[in-house]
Amino acid sequence: MNQEILCMKNIIKVYQMGEEEQVVLKGINLKIEQGEFIAILGPSGSGKSTMMNIIGCLDTPTKGEYNLSNRIIADLGERELAQIRSKEIGFIFQSFQLLPRLTAIQNVELSLIYSKVNPVERRKKAQKMLERVGLAEKMHHYPNQLSGGQQQRVAIARALSTDPTILLADEPTGALDQKTGQQVMELFRELNEEGRTIIMSTHDINIAEKASRIVKILDGNLYEEVAGNDKRKYKDVMAEYCP
């Protein structure tokens, strides 16, 4: 059995909307082990983006416990959380989030600048990551000189550059055509086979099925497929999680 990398126990998230409360997550329980490739599948408004933000330490739950690599996240200060976000989690977004005035290699170097890696080592790592995602010939191209799939590969290289524990991909194929999306998913599969832990959100069942495990989120509740196409709340199926 692989080592547990994160555990969410009875996670509830409530947003205050004027005088009303909106309950977005309704008691989420989830355990992910090192080396898993998991897809969080759900439509817009289901709560998956909120859940991804909590996993990525960009947001905090209203109630419940989130344990990441044997640390209770609620116990950590902002400096420690910033360290986790910059070094332990590689973020990949639907909109790529590349700076248009920087070349591919300069965009990849950005995360290493934030991690205070020296310039020589920074350039070496950025080159290596771009080669890994198949963009050795495009290192000095600007984003507007790259296709959507190539831009997403730059974003993946940037996420990989700090050698994170987790790759967190939020709708990574949402801005791509079907063929290009499948190519990006093939890259994720290769990275997972190398031992990378990947957590991906998507609304597309065809993309989700490329992962080794799917959980479904709907109206703030989490489900996982079990035998006979029955679907039960994840917290009911996995009551032994997060002891």
Secondary structure, 3 states (H helix, E strand, C coil): CCCEEEEEEEEEEEEEECCEEEEEEEEEEEEEECCCEEEEECCCCCCHHHHHHHHCCCCCCCEEEEEECCEEHHHCCHHHHHHHHHHHEEEEECCCCCCCCCCHHHHHHHHHHHCCCCHHHHHHHHHHHHHHCCCHHHCCCCHHHCCHHHHHHHHHHHHHCCCCCEEEEECCCCCCCHHHHHHHHHHHHHHHHCCCEEEEEECCHHHHCCCCEEEEEECCEEEEECHHHCEEEHHHHCCCCCC
